[in-house]
Amino acid sequence: MHELSVEQIGQRARMASRRLATLPTALKDAALAAIADELRRDSETILAANARDVADAEAAGLREALIDRLRLTPDRLAAIAADVEQVTRLPDPVGERFDAQTLPNGLRVHKRRVPLGVVGVIYEARPNVTVDVAALCLKTGNAVILRGGKETLRSNAALVAAIRRALQRLDLPDDAVQVIADADRERVLELLRLDRYVDMIIPRGGEGLHRFCREHATVPVITGGIGVCHMYVDASADIEKALPVIINAKVQRPSVCNALDTLLVHRAIAPRLLPPLGEELTRAGVEIRADDEARALFGPTARVVPATADDWGTEFLALILSLRVVDGLDAALEHIWRYSSGHTEAILTEDPAVAARFVAEVDSAAVMVNASTRFNDGGQLGLGAEVAISTQKLHARGPMALRELTTYKWIVEGDGHVRA
């Protein structure tokens, strides 16, 4: 079959979105259940396509971390199918009424939550995103256009084919989920400028991808996912509680956006905190890039190197931590203000007044008090799932789950009302 142009994909997505917008929740959930079933049925084909992508990635010398994100296994594919079923158990925000009131003139007014329409998602070598995003968009009545990285072309094609078959089984428009299979970057530019048909673009990837989308899009873009995450250890912190929180934030999954990048330590607590912390971080394989004052306080076995100017404001996505000793809260806030990406910041303190000031003055999508930065995640915050984490302030901020894939319209009901 002749491959569709991006314009044609957009046209078809817009048509599909009209039908999706009015689907009842039960039918949307049935579609998701059918998708999970189809993924399991077609697992052999999907895994074979993914194996070819992985082999090409290895031959091209891609980093192991990237290859690991790309790789599907039987267990990972089964987990993806289970995640789709989990979405059926989440509440459907579409149709929700809110802010209802009756005006003095008798008009009855409320807002009703509705789908965005057509969502475009541009992402890198993560085939799980293909299914996660499709499921969340379908649950919220949105059509979606997917453009994954060139490393995942075969995997994405196989996954989307399974999703479309499931929609066809229920006589639903399979153009609700489409993938741009052409790896040429020109297709990304076309998608970014498809404002006639696409209502929102969500990029998921590195800073370069986000900048490219912001600079070239005529479609509204939700940016985020770039996490230069800070944690400040106050003088009042409980060291016994603080150590496992710091280790978790840095080590539990270092290659994700909500992993800790920079630790700021109050000068009064540094002599007691840094020796045991250095041992634990080194044992976990973390390289510590510390300022001169901090380096002098670590034990002889700690894996510590001098920090450079480039280590502040860097998202490492690896077992690397920059560390600075600061005079106190003012200095910590100043550092965060200068270097933060607005994603996630945390404070460890036993002083409620210090915590309250940190929460009030830090301007990030999520602020943690005595908790790991790793909790800035849709599933962890009770949303069930997420399509991305927004670090901007318009429309959505923080984890973007089902509600963030909707907008609203005003409903005004009268009885022959005319304006005076």
Contacts in CASP RR format, 6 or more apart in sequence:
PFRMAT RR
TARGET T0000
AUTHOR 0000-0000-0000
METHOD contacts of the structure
MODEL  1
MHELSVEQIGQRARMASRRLATLPTALKDAALAAIADELRRDSETILAAN
ARDVADAEAAGLREALIDRLRLTPDRLAAIAADVEQVTRLPDPVGERFDA
QTLPNGLRVHKRRVPLGVVGVIYEARPNVTVDVAALCLKTGNAVILRGGK
ETLRSNAALVAAIRRALQRLDLPDDAVQVIADADRERVLELLRLDRYVDM
IIPRGGEGLHRFCREHATVPVITGGIGVCHMYVDASADIEKALPVIINAK
VQRPSVCNALDTLLVHRAIAPRLLPPLGEELTRAGVEIRADDEARALFGP
TARVVPATADDWGTEFLALILSLRVVDGLDAALEHIWRYSSGHTEAILTE
DPAVAARFVAEVDSAAVMVNASTRFNDGGQLGLGAEVAISTQKLHARGPM
ALRELTTYKWIVEGDGHVRA
3 181 0 8 1.000
3 182 0 8 1.000
4 12 0 8 1.000
4 178 0 8 1.000
5 190 0 8 1.000
6 180 0 8 1.000
6 187 0 8 1.000
6 190 0 8 1.000
6 191 0 8 1.000
6 194 0 8 1.000
7 190 0 8 1.000
7 194 0 8 1.000
9 145 0 8 1.000
9 178 0 8 1.000
9 180 0 8 1.000
10 118 0 8 1.000
10 145 0 8 1.000
10 178 0 8 1.000
10 194 0 8 1.000
10 197 0 8 1.000
10 198 0 8 1.000
11 197 0 8 1.000
12 175 0 8 1.000
12 178 0 8 1.000
13 118 0 8 1.000
13 143 0 8 1.000
13 144 0 8 1.000
13 145 0 8 1.000
13 175 0 8 1.000
13 176 0 8 1.000
13 178 0 8 1.000
13 197 0 8 1.000
13 198 0 8 1.000
14 117 0 8 1.000
14 118 0 8 1.000
14 143 0 8 1.000
14 197 0 8 1.000
15 173 0 8 1.000
15 175 0 8 1.000
16 143 0 8 1.000
16 173 0 8 1.000
16 174 0 8 1.000
16 175 0 8 1.000
16 176 0 8 1.000
17 115 0 8 1.000
17 117 0 8 1.000
17 118 0 8 1.000
17 141 0 8 1.000
17 142 0 8 1.000
17 143 0 8 1.000
17 176 0 8 1.000
19 172 0 8 1.000
19 173 0 8 1.000
19 176 0 8 1.000
20 115 0 8 1.000
20 117 0 8 1.000
20 138 0 8 1.000
20 141 0 8 1.000
20 142 0 8 1.000
20 143 0 8 1.000
20 172 0 8 1.000
20 173 0 8 1.000
20 176 0 8 1.000
21 94 0 8 1.000
21 114 0 8 1.000
21 115 0 8 1.000
21 117 0 8 1.000
21 141 0 8 1.000
23 141 0 8 1.000
23 172 0 8 1.000
25 92 0 8 1.000
25 94 0 8 1.000
27 170 0 8 1.000
27 172 0 8 1.000
28 92 0 8 1.000
28 138 0 8 1.000
28 139 0 8 1.000
28 141 0 8 1.000
29 88 0 8 1.000
29 139 0 8 1.000
30 170 0 8 1.000
31 138 0 8 1.000
31 166 0 8 1.000
31 167 0 8 1.000
31 170 0 8 1.000
31 172 0 8 1.000
32 84 0 8 1.000
32 85 0 8 1.000
32 87 0 8 1.000
32 88 0 8 1.000
32 135 0 8 1.000
32 138 0 8 1.000
32 139 0 8 1.000
33 84 0 8 1.000
33 85 0 8 1.000
33 88 0 8 1.000
34 166 0 8 1.000
34 167 0 8 1.000
34 169 0 8 1.000
34 170 0 8 1.000
35 81 0 8 1.000
35 84 0 8 1.000
35 131 0 8 1.000
35 134 0 8 1.000
35 135 0 8 1.000
35 138 0 8 1.000
35 162 0 8 1.000
35 163 0 8 1.000
35 166 0 8 1.000
35 167 0 8 1.000
36 81 0 8 1.000
36 82 0 8 1.000
36 84 0 8 1.000
36 85 0 8 1.000
37 81 0 8 1.000
37 166 0 8 1.000
38 162 0 8 1.000
38 163 0 8 1.000
38 165 0 8 1.000
38 166 0 8 1.000
38 169 0 8 1.000
39 46 0 8 1.000
39 77 0 8 1.000
39 80 0 8 1.000
39 81 0 8 1.000
39 84 0 8 1.000
39 131 0 8 1.000
39 159 0 8 1.000
39 162 0 8 1.000
40 77 0 8 1.000
40 78 0 8 1.000
40 81 0 8 1.000
41 162 0 8 1.000
42 158 0 8 1.000
42 161 0 8 1.000
42 162 0 8 1.000
42 165 0 8 1.000
43 74 0 8 1.000
43 77 0 8 1.000
43 78 0 8 1.000
45 158 0 8 1.000
46 72 0 8 1.000
46 77 0 8 1.000
46 155 0 8 1.000
46 158 0 8 1.000
46 159 0 8 1.000
46 162 0 8 1.000
47 72 0 8 1.000
47 73 0 8 1.000
47 74 0 8 1.000
47 77 0 8 1.000
49 154 0 8 1.000
49 155 0 8 1.000
49 157 0 8 1.000
49 158 0 8 1.000
50 70 0 8 1.000
50 71 0 8 1.000
50 72 0 8 1.000
50 127 0 8 1.000
50 154 0 8 1.000
50 155 0 8 1.000
50 158 0 8 1.000
52 154 0 8 1.000
53 70 0 8 1.000
53 151 0 8 1.000
53 152 0 8 1.000
53 153 0 8 1.000
53 154 0 8 1.000
53 155 0 8 1.000
54 67 0 8 1.000
54 70 0 8 1.000
54 71 0 8 1.000
56 151 0 8 1.000
57 66 0 8 1.000
57 67 0 8 1.000
57 70 0 8 1.000
57 125 0 8 1.000
57 151 0 8 1.000
58 67 0 8 1.000
62 70 0 8 1.000
62 125 0 8 1.000
62 151 0 8 1.000
65 255 0 8 1.000
65 317 0 8 1.000
65 318 0 8 1.000
66 124 0 8 1.000
66 125 0 8 1.000
66 151 0 8 1.000
69 124 0 8 1.000
69 125 0 8 1.000
69 126 0 8 1.000
69 255 0 8 1.000
70 125 0 8 1.000
70 126 0 8 1.000
70 127 0 8 1.000
70 151 0 8 1.000
70 152 0 8 1.000
70 155 0 8 1.000
72 80 0 8 1.000
72 127 0 8 1.000
72 128 0 8 1.000
72 155 0 8 1.000
76 128 0 8 1.000
80 128 0 8 1.000
80 131 0 8 1.000
80 132 0 8 1.000
83 131 0 8 1.000
83 132 0 8 1.000
83 135 0 8 1.000
83 385 0 8 1.000
84 131 0 8 1.000
84 135 0 8 1.000
86 384 0 8 1.000
86 385 0 8 1.000
87 135 0 8 1.000
87 136 0 8 1.000
87 139 0 8 1.000
87 384 0 8 1.000
87 385 0 8 1.000
88 139 0 8 1.000
90 139 0 8 1.000
90 384 0 8 1.000
90 385 0 8 1.000
90 402 0 8 1.000
91 402 0 8 1.000
92 139 0 8 1.000
92 140 0 8 1.000
92 402 0 8 1.000
93 113 0 8 1.000
93 140 0 8 1.000
93 402 0 8 1.000
93 403 0 8 1.000
93 406 0 8 1.000
94 113 0 8 1.000
94 114 0 8 1.000
94 115 0 8 1.000
94 140 0 8 1.000
94 141 0 8 1.000
94 406 0 8 1.000
95 112 0 8 1.000
95 113 0 8 1.000
95 114 0 8 1.000
96 112 0 8 1.000
96 113 0 8 1.000
97 110 0 8 1.000
97 111 0 8 1.000
97 112 0 8 1.000
97 411 0 8 1.000
98 110 0 8 1.000
98 111 0 8 1.000
98 113 0 8 1.000
98 408 0 8 1.000
99 109 0 8 1.000
99 110 0 8 1.000
99 111 0 8 1.000
100 108 0 8 1.000
100 109 0 8 1.000
100 110 0 8 1.000
100 111 0 8 1.000
101 108 0 8 1.000
101 109 0 8 1.000
101 110 0 8 1.000
102 108 0 8 1.000
102 109 0 8 1.000
103 109 0 8 1.000
105 417 0 8 1.000
106 414 0 8 1.000
106 415 0 8 1.000
106 417 0 8 1.000
107 412 0 8 1.000
107 413 0 8 1.000
107 414 0 8 1.000
107 417 0 8 1.000
108 412 0 8 1.000
108 413 0 8 1.000
108 414 0 8 1.000
109 410 0 8 1.000
109 411 0 8 1.000
109 412 0 8 1.000
109 413 0 8 1.000
110 410 0 8 1.000
110 411 0 8 1.000
111 408 0 8 1.000
111 409 0 8 1.000
111 410 0 8 1.000
111 411 0 8 1.000
112 408 0 8 1.000
112 409 0 8 1.000
112 411 0 8 1.000
113 403 0 8 1.000
113 406 0 8 1.000
113 407 0 8 1.000
113 408 0 8 1.000
114 406 0 8 1.000
114 407 0 8 1.000
114 408 0 8 1.000
114 409 0 8 1.000
115 140 0 8 1.000
115 141 0 8 1.000
115 142 0 8 1.000
115 405 0 8 1.000
115 406 0 8 1.000
115 407 0 8 1.000
116 140 0 8 1.000
116 142 0 8 1.000
116 199 0 8 1.000
116 200 0 8 1.000
116 405 0 8 1.000
116 406 0 8 1.000
116 407 0 8 1.000
117 141 0 8 1.000
117 142 0 8 1.000
117 143 0 8 1.000
117 199 0 8 1.000
118 142 0 8 1.000
118 143 0 8 1.000
118 144 0 8 1.000
118 145 0 8 1.000
118 197 0 8 1.000
118 198 0 8 1.000
118 199 0 8 1.000
118 200 0 8 1.000
119 133 0 8 1.000
119 137 0 8 1.000
119 142 0 8 1.000
119 143 0 8 1.000
119 144 0 8 1.000
119 145 0 8 1.000
119 198 0 8 1.000
119 199 0 8 1.000
119 200 0 8 1.000
119 201 0 8 1.000
119 202 0 8 1.000
119 405 0 8 1.000
120 144 0 8 1.000
120 145 0 8 1.000
120 146 0 8 1.000
120 147 0 8 1.000
120 191 0 8 1.000
120 198 0 8 1.000
120 200 0 8 1.000
120 201 0 8 1.000
120 202 0 8 1.000
120 219 0 8 1.000
121 129 0 8 1.000
121 133 0 8 1.000
121 144 0 8 1.000
121 145 0 8 1.000
121 146 0 8 1.000
121 147 0 8 1.000
121 201 0 8 1.000
121 202 0 8 1.000
121 203 0 8 1.000
121 204 0 8 1.000
121 387 0 8 1.000
122 147 0 8 1.000
122 148 0 8 1.000
122 188 0 8 1.000
122 191 0 8 1.000
122 201 0 8 1.000
122 202 0 8 1.000
122 203 0 8 1.000
122 204 0 8 1.000
122 209 0 8 1.000
122 213 0 8 1.000
123 129 0 8 1.000
123 133 0 8 1.000
123 146 0 8 1.000
123 147 0 8 1.000
123 148 0 8 1.000
123 149 0 8 1.000
123 203 0 8 1.000
123 204 0 8 1.000
123 205 0 8 1.000
124 148 0 8 1.000
124 149 0 8 1.000
124 151 0 8 1.000
124 152 0 8 1.000
124 204 0 8 1.000
124 205 0 8 1.000
124 206 0 8 1.000
124 209 0 8 1.000
125 148 0 8 1.000
125 149 0 8 1.000
125 151 0 8 1.000
125 152 0 8 1.000
126 152 0 8 1.000
126 204 0 8 1.000
127 152 0 8 1.000
127 155 0 8 1.000
127 156 0 8 1.000
127 159 0 8 1.000
129 148 0 8 1.000
129 204 0 8 1.000
130 146 0 8 1.000
130 148 0 8 1.000
130 152 0 8 1.000
130 155 0 8 1.000
130 156 0 8 1.000
130 159 0 8 1.000
130 160 0 8 1.000
130 179 0 8 1.000
131 159 0 8 1.000
131 163 0 8 1.000
132 385 0 8 1.000
132 387 0 8 1.000
133 144 0 8 1.000
133 146 0 8 1.000
133 202 0 8 1.000
133 387 0 8 1.000
134 144 0 8 1.000
134 146 0 8 1.000
134 160 0 8 1.000
134 163 0 8 1.000
134 177 0 8 1.000
135 385 0 8 1.000
136 385 0 8 1.000
136 386 0 8 1.000
136 387 0 8 1.000
136 401 0 8 1.000
136 402 0 8 1.000
136 405 0 8 1.000
137 143 0 8 1.000
137 144 0 8 1.000
137 176 0 8 1.000
137 177 0 8 1.000
137 387 0 8 1.000
137 405 0 8 1.000
138 144 0 8 1.000
138 176 0 8 1.000
138 177 0 8 1.000
139 402 0 8 1.000
140 402 0 8 1.000
140 405 0 8 1.000
140 406 0 8 1.000
142 405 0 8 1.000
143 173 0 8 1.000
143 175 0 8 1.000
143 176 0 8 1.000
143 177 0 8 1.000
143 178 0 8 1.000
144 176 0 8 1.000
144 177 0 8 1.000
144 178 0 8 1.000
145 178 0 8 1.000
145 179 0 8 1.000
145 180 0 8 1.000
145 191 0 8 1.000
145 198 0 8 1.000
146 156 0 8 1.000
146 160 0 8 1.000
146 177 0 8 1.000
146 178 0 8 1.000
146 179 0 8 1.000
146 180 0 8 1.000
147 179 0 8 1.000
147 180 0 8 1.000
147 187 0 8 1.000
147 188 0 8 1.000
147 191 0 8 1.000
148 156 0 8 1.000
148 179 0 8 1.000
148 180 0 8 1.000
149 156 0 8 1.000
149 183 0 8 1.000
150 183 0 8 1.000
153 181 0 8 1.000
153 183 0 8 1.000
156 179 0 8 1.000
156 181 0 8 1.000
157 179 0 8 1.000
157 181 0 8 1.000
160 177 0 8 1.000
160 178 0 8 1.000
160 179 0 8 1.000
163 177 0 8 1.000
164 174 0 8 1.000
164 177 0 8 1.000
165 174 0 8 1.000
167 173 0 8 1.000
167 174 0 8 1.000
167 176 0 8 1.000
167 177 0 8 1.000
168 174 0 8 1.000
180 187 0 8 1.000
180 188 0 8 1.000
180 191 0 8 1.000
188 212 0 8 1.000
189 216 0 8 1.000
191 198 0 8 1.000
191 201 0 8 1.000
191 219 0 8 1.000
192 201 0 8 1.000
192 213 0 8 1.000
192 216 0 8 1.000
192 217 0 8 1.000
192 218 0 8 1.000
192 219 0 8 1.000
192 221 0 8 1.000
193 216 0 8 1.000
193 217 0 8 1.000
193 218 0 8 1.000
193 219 0 8 1.000
194 219 0 8 1.000
195 218 0 8 1.000
195 219 0 8 1.000
198 219 0 8 1.000
199 219 0 8 1.000
199 220 0 8 1.000
200 219 0 8 1.000
200 220 0 8 1.000
200 221 0 8 1.000
200 222 0 8 1.000
200 395 0 8 1.000
201 213 0 8 1.000
201 217 0 8 1.000
201 219 0 8 1.000
201 220 0 8 1.000
201 221 0 8 1.000
201 222 0 8 1.000
202 221 0 8 1.000
202 222 0 8 1.000
202 387 0 8 1.000
202 388 0 8 1.000
202 400 0 8 1.000
203 209 0 8 1.000
203 210 0 8 1.000
203 212 0 8 1.000
203 213 0 8 1.000
203 221 0 8 1.000
203 223 0 8 1.000
203 224 0 8 1.000
204 225 0 8 1.000
204 388 0 8 1.000
205 225 0 8 1.000
206 225 0 8 1.000
206 226 0 8 1.000
207 226 0 8 1.000
207 315 0 8 1.000
210 223 0 8 1.000
210 224 0 8 1.000
210 225 0 8 1.000
210 226 0 8 1.000
213 221 0 8 1.000
213 223 0 8 1.000
214 221 0 8 1.000
214 223 0 8 1.000
220 395 0 8 1.000
222 388 0 8 1.000
222 390 0 8 1.000
222 392 0 8 1.000
222 395 0 8 1.000
222 396 0 8 1.000
222 400 0 8 1.000
223 390 0 8 1.000
223 391 0 8 1.000
223 392 0 8 1.000
224 257 0 8 1.000
224 343 0 8 1.000
224 388 0 8 1.000
224 389 0 8 1.000
224 390 0 8 1.000
224 391 0 8 1.000
224 392 0 8 1.000
225 257 0 8 1.000
225 343 0 8 1.000
225 388 0 8 1.000
225 389 0 8 1.000
225 390 0 8 1.000
225 391 0 8 1.000
226 257 0 8 1.000
226 315 0 8 1.000
226 341 0 8 1.000
226 343 0 8 1.000
226 391 0 8 1.000
227 257 0 8 1.000
227 258 0 8 1.000
227 261 0 8 1.000
227 315 0 8 1.000
227 341 0 8 1.000
227 342 0 8 1.000
227 343 0 8 1.000
227 344 0 8 1.000
227 391 0 8 1.000
228 261 0 8 1.000
228 262 0 8 1.000
228 313 0 8 1.000
228 314 0 8 1.000
228 315 0 8 1.000
228 339 0 8 1.000
228 340 0 8 1.000
228 341 0 8 1.000
228 342 0 8 1.000
228 343 0 8 1.000
229 249 0 8 1.000
229 257 0 8 1.000
229 258 0 8 1.000
229 259 0 8 1.000
229 260 0 8 1.000
229 261 0 8 1.000
229 262 0 8 1.000
229 315 0 8 1.000
229 343 0 8 1.000
229 344 0 8 1.000
229 345 0 8 1.000
229 346 0 8 1.000
229 373 0 8 1.000
230 260 0 8 1.000
230 261 0 8 1.000
230 262 0 8 1.000
230 263 0 8 1.000
230 264 0 8 1.000
230 332 0 8 1.000
230 335 0 8 1.000
230 336 0 8 1.000
230 339 0 8 1.000
230 340 0 8 1.000
230 345 0 8 1.000
230 346 0 8 1.000
231 245 0 8 1.000
231 246 0 8 1.000
231 249 0 8 1.000
231 260 0 8 1.000
231 262 0 8 1.000
231 263 0 8 1.000
231 264 0 8 1.000
231 345 0 8 1.000
231 346 0 8 1.000
231 347 0 8 1.000
231 348 0 8 1.000
231 373 0 8 1.000
232 264 0 8 1.000
232 265 0 8 1.000
232 266 0 8 1.000
232 326 0 8 1.000
232 329 0 8 1.000
232 332 0 8 1.000
232 336 0 8 1.000
232 345 0 8 1.000
232 346 0 8 1.000
232 347 0 8 1.000
232 348 0 8 1.000
232 358 0 8 1.000
233 242 0 8 1.000
233 246 0 8 1.000
233 263 0 8 1.000
233 264 0 8 1.000
233 265 0 8 1.000
233 266 0 8 1.000
233 269 0 8 1.000
233 273 0 8 1.000
233 348 0 8 1.000
233 349 0 8 1.000
234 266 0 8 1.000
234 269 0 8 1.000
234 328 0 8 1.000
234 329 0 8 1.000
234 347 0 8 1.000
234 348 0 8 1.000
234 349 0 8 1.000
234 350 0 8 1.000
234 351 0 8 1.000
234 354 0 8 1.000
235 266 0 8 1.000
235 267 0 8 1.000
235 268 0 8 1.000
235 269 0 8 1.000
235 328 0 8 1.000
236 349 0 8 1.000
236 350 0 8 1.000
236 351 0 8 1.000
236 354 0 8 1.000
237 266 0 8 1.000
237 269 0 8 1.000
237 273 0 8 1.000
237 348 0 8 1.000
237 349 0 8 1.000
237 350 0 8 1.000
238 348 0 8 1.000
238 350 0 8 1.000
239 269 0 8 1.000
239 272 0 8 1.000
239 273 0 8 1.000
239 276 0 8 1.000
241 348 0 8 1.000
241 370 0 8 1.000
242 273 0 8 1.000
242 348 0 8 1.000
243 273 0 8 1.000
243 276 0 8 1.000
243 277 0 8 1.000
243 280 0 8 1.000
245 346 0 8 1.000
245 348 0 8 1.000
245 370 0 8 1.000
245 371 0 8 1.000
245 372 0 8 1.000
246 260 0 8 1.000
246 263 0 8 1.000
246 277 0 8 1.000
246 348 0 8 1.000
247 280 0 8 1.000
247 281 0 8 1.000
247 284 0 8 1.000
248 372 0 8 1.000
248 374 0 8 1.000
249 259 0 8 1.000
249 260 0 8 1.000
249 346 0 8 1.000
249 372 0 8 1.000
249 373 0 8 1.000
249 374 0 8 1.000
250 259 0 8 1.000
250 260 0 8 1.000
250 263 0 8 1.000
250 281 0 8 1.000
250 284 0 8 1.000
250 286 0 8 1.000
250 319 0 8 1.000
250 321 0 8 1.000
251 281 0 8 1.000
251 284 0 8 1.000
251 286 0 8 1.000
251 319 0 8 1.000
252 259 0 8 1.000
252 372 0 8 1.000
252 374 0 8 1.000
253 259 0 8 1.000
253 374 0 8 1.000
254 316 0 8 1.000
254 317 0 8 1.000
254 318 0 8 1.000
254 319 0 8 1.000
255 317 0 8 1.000
255 318 0 8 1.000
256 317 0 8 1.000
256 374 0 8 1.000
257 315 0 8 1.000
257 343 0 8 1.000
257 389 0 8 1.000
258 343 0 8 1.000
258 344 0 8 1.000
258 373 0 8 1.000
258 374 0 8 1.000
258 375 0 8 1.000
258 376 0 8 1.000
258 377 0 8 1.000
258 389 0 8 1.000
259 316 0 8 1.000
259 317 0 8 1.000
259 373 0 8 1.000
259 374 0 8 1.000
260 321 0 8 1.000
260 346 0 8 1.000
260 372 0 8 1.000
260 373 0 8 1.000
261 313 0 8 1.000
261 314 0 8 1.000
261 315 0 8 1.000
261 316 0 8 1.000
261 321 0 8 1.000
261 322 0 8 1.000
262 311 0 8 1.000
262 312 0 8 1.000
262 313 0 8 1.000
262 321 0 8 1.000
262 322 0 8 1.000
262 323 0 8 1.000
262 324 0 8 1.000
262 335 0 8 1.000
262 339 0 8 1.000
263 321 0 8 1.000
263 322 0 8 1.000
263 323 0 8 1.000
263 324 0 8 1.000
264 323 0 8 1.000
264 324 0 8 1.000
264 325 0 8 1.000
264 326 0 8 1.000
264 331 0 8 1.000
264 332 0 8 1.000
264 335 0 8 1.000
264 336 0 8 1.000
265 273 0 8 1.000
265 274 0 8 1.000
265 294 0 8 1.000
265 323 0 8 1.000
265 324 0 8 1.000
265 325 0 8 1.000
265 326 0 8 1.000
266 325 0 8 1.000
266 326 0 8 1.000
266 327 0 8 1.000
266 328 0 8 1.000
266 329 0 8 1.000
266 332 0 8 1.000
267 293 0 8 1.000
267 325 0 8 1.000
267 326 0 8 1.000
267 327 0 8 1.000
267 328 0 8 1.000
270 293 0 8 1.000
270 294 0 8 1.000
270 297 0 8 1.000
270 325 0 8 1.000
271 297 0 8 1.000
274 294 0 8 1.000
274 297 0 8 1.000
274 298 0 8 1.000
274 299 0 8 1.000
275 297 0 8 1.000
275 298 0 8 1.000
275 299 0 8 1.000
275 302 0 8 1.000
278 288 0 8 1.000
278 298 0 8 1.000
278 299 0 8 1.000
278 302 0 8 1.000
278 303 0 8 1.000
278 304 0 8 1.000
279 299 0 8 1.000
279 301 0 8 1.000
279 302 0 8 1.000
281 288 0 8 1.000
281 302 0 8 1.000
281 303 0 8 1.000
281 321 0 8 1.000
282 288 0 8 1.000
282 301 0 8 1.000
282 302 0 8 1.000
282 303 0 8 1.000
284 319 0 8 1.000
285 303 0 8 1.000
285 319 0 8 1.000
286 303 0 8 1.000
286 319 0 8 1.000
286 320 0 8 1.000
286 321 0 8 1.000
287 303 0 8 1.000
287 305 0 8 1.000
287 319 0 8 1.000
287 320 0 8 1.000
287 321 0 8 1.000
288 298 0 8 1.000
288 302 0 8 1.000
288 303 0 8 1.000
288 304 0 8 1.000
288 305 0 8 1.000
288 321 0 8 1.000
288 323 0 8 1.000
289 304 0 8 1.000
289 305 0 8 1.000
289 306 0 8 1.000
289 307 0 8 1.000
289 308 0 8 1.000
289 311 0 8 1.000
289 320 0 8 1.000
289 321 0 8 1.000
289 322 0 8 1.000
289 323 0 8 1.000
290 298 0 8 1.000
290 304 0 8 1.000
290 305 0 8 1.000
290 306 0 8 1.000
290 307 0 8 1.000
290 322 0 8 1.000
290 323 0 8 1.000
290 324 0 8 1.000
291 306 0 8 1.000
291 307 0 8 1.000
291 323 0 8 1.000
291 324 0 8 1.000
291 325 0 8 1.000
292 306 0 8 1.000
293 325 0 8 1.000
294 304 0 8 1.000
294 323 0 8 1.000
294 324 0 8 1.000
294 325 0 8 1.000
295 304 0 8 1.000
295 306 0 8 1.000
297 325 0 8 1.000
298 304 0 8 1.000
307 322 0 8 1.000
307 323 0 8 1.000
307 324 0 8 1.000
311 322 0 8 1.000
312 322 0 8 1.000
312 324 0 8 1.000
312 335 0 8 1.000
312 338 0 8 1.000
312 339 0 8 1.000
313 322 0 8 1.000
313 339 0 8 1.000
313 340 0 8 1.000
313 341 0 8 1.000
314 322 0 8 1.000
315 341 0 8 1.000
316 322 0 8 1.000
324 335 0 8 1.000
326 332 0 8 1.000
326 335 0 8 1.000
329 354 0 8 1.000
329 357 0 8 1.000
329 358 0 8 1.000
332 358 0 8 1.000
333 358 0 8 1.000
333 361 0 8 1.000
333 362 0 8 1.000
336 345 0 8 1.000
336 362 0 8 1.000
336 364 0 8 1.000
337 363 0 8 1.000
340 362 0 8 1.000
340 363 0 8 1.000
340 364 0 8 1.000
341 391 0 8 1.000
342 363 0 8 1.000
342 364 0 8 1.000
342 365 0 8 1.000
342 391 0 8 1.000
343 364 0 8 1.000
343 365 0 8 1.000
343 366 0 8 1.000
343 376 0 8 1.000
343 389 0 8 1.000
343 391 0 8 1.000
344 364 0 8 1.000
344 365 0 8 1.000
344 366 0 8 1.000
344 367 0 8 1.000
344 368 0 8 1.000
344 373 0 8 1.000
344 376 0 8 1.000
345 358 0 8 1.000
345 362 0 8 1.000
345 364 0 8 1.000
345 366 0 8 1.000
345 367 0 8 1.000
345 368 0 8 1.000
345 373 0 8 1.000
346 367 0 8 1.000
346 368 0 8 1.000
346 369 0 8 1.000
346 371 0 8 1.000
346 372 0 8 1.000
346 373 0 8 1.000
347 354 0 8 1.000
347 355 0 8 1.000
347 358 0 8 1.000
347 359 0 8 1.000
347 367 0 8 1.000
347 368 0 8 1.000
347 369 0 8 1.000
347 370 0 8 1.000
348 370 0 8 1.000
349 355 0 8 1.000
349 358 0 8 1.000
349 369 0 8 1.000
349 370 0 8 1.000
355 369 0 8 1.000
355 370 0 8 1.000
358 367 0 8 1.000
358 369 0 8 1.000
359 367 0 8 1.000
359 369 0 8 1.000
364 391 0 8 1.000
365 376 0 8 1.000
365 389 0 8 1.000
365 390 0 8 1.000
365 391 0 8 1.000
365 397 0 8 1.000
365 398 0 8 1.000
366 375 0 8 1.000
366 376 0 8 1.000
366 398 0 8 1.000
368 375 0 8 1.000
368 376 0 8 1.000
374 380 0 8 1.000
375 381 0 8 1.000
376 389 0 8 1.000
376 398 0 8 1.000
376 399 0 8 1.000
377 386 0 8 1.000
377 389 0 8 1.000
377 399 0 8 1.000
378 384 0 8 1.000
378 385 0 8 1.000
378 386 0 8 1.000
378 399 0 8 1.000
378 401 0 8 1.000
379 385 0 8 1.000
379 386 0 8 1.000
379 399 0 8 1.000
379 401 0 8 1.000
381 399 0 8 1.000
383 399 0 8 1.000
383 401 0 8 1.000
383 402 0 8 1.000
384 401 0 8 1.000
385 401 0 8 1.000
385 402 0 8 1.000
386 399 0 8 1.000
386 400 0 8 1.000
386 401 0 8 1.000
387 400 0 8 1.000
387 401 0 8 1.000
387 404 0 8 1.000
387 405 0 8 1.000
388 399 0 8 1.000
388 400 0 8 1.000
389 398 0 8 1.000
389 399 0 8 1.000
389 400 0 8 1.000
390 396 0 8 1.000
390 397 0 8 1.000
390 398 0 8 1.000
390 400 0 8 1.000
390 404 0 8 1.000
391 397 0 8 1.000
391 398 0 8 1.000
395 404 0 8 1.000
395 407 0 8 1.000
396 404 0 8 1.000
END
